[in-house]
Amino acid sequence: MAITTVTEATKVKLSAARDSALKSIDPKINDNAFLNFLALVKTKDEKDEGKVKLFPRKKYIKDLAHLFQHEKLLLIPKSRQMTISWLAVAYCVWRAYTRPNQLILWQSKNFDDAAAMVFDRDDPQVARCSFVCWHLPEYIFDRPKPSQGNLLWNNGSIVKAIKQGADVIRSRAASVIISDEMGFQEEAANAYMAAKPAITGGGQFIGISSANAGFFWDLVEDVA
């Protein structure tokens, strides 16, 4: 008769759960892989005493999750408290975990703003990307190596904070470019034009912004 200790049984159970979770978030086999990943994601609600919460399962979040996974060019006009920035952060983390050698650029008006979304001040609880990573189940996900404005995964994928403008985008073949508050970046047009070869070559560009007249809104109306 085989004898299995509690520890061995627990390891087997965790291994099976890990395999099941990884299959559910694999974009090669699951059309809703990113949405399934969101079920594992936790956020912090700064307006509610910084409480840690599961990602909200609102209808528009489900629809946007599908677009994030499948659209090469995505422009999202937003209002406050819609959790769109958290959705974009979670998408960056999901891409890095599920695809090797991804260069994922998070672009903000200045580097400090971008680093505050990726990794900042030697504390993974501060920036949103690192917060998501450090609150995922450890039995499923390895944690990336952090440095100021960067998160590097063992599979070669990286999420990198950059300031506005075309220089970094033009010099790198990015897999994904997230332009955060694009409507408030004076150099948004130059950055977008620099990103077009990457989009044509199979990359992805996601622009997000609250209301502000300028290039972003002109681009939204033109694409629409």
SULRAJO-V31518 format. One record per backbone hydrogen bond with DSSP energy under -1.0 kcal/mol. NH is the residue of the N-H (numbers start at 0). CO is the residue of the C=O. If there is no record, write none. Layout:
nh=[NH;NH]
co=[CO;CO]
//
This chain:
nh=[8;9;10;11;12;13;14;15;16;17;18;19;20;21;22;23;24;25;28;29;32;35;36;37;39;42;44;47;49;50;52;54;61;62;63;64;65;66;67;68;69;70;73;75;77;86;87;88;89;90;91;92;93;94;95;96;97;98;100;103;104;105;106;107;113;114;115;116;117;122;125;128;129;130;131;132;133;135;139;140;144;146;148;149;150;151;152;155;157;158;159;160;161;169;170;173;174;175;176;177;178;179;181;183;184;187;190;191;192;193;194;195;198;199;200;201;202;203;204;205;206;207;208;217;218;219;220;221;222;223]
co=[4;5;6;7;8;9;10;11;12;13;14;15;16;17;18;19;20;22;25;25;29;31;32;33;36;52;50;44;44;47;42;40;57;58;59;60;61;62;63;64;65;66;204;206;208;82;83;84;85;86;87;88;89;90;91;92;93;94;154;157;175;159;177;161;109;110;111;113;113;119;122;116;117;126;127;128;129;132;136;136;151;149;118;146;158;144;156;152;101;150;103;148;105;165;166;171;102;102;203;104;205;106;207;180;181;184;186;187;188;189;190;191;194;195;196;198;197;174;71;176;73;178;75;213;214;215;216;217;218;219]
//
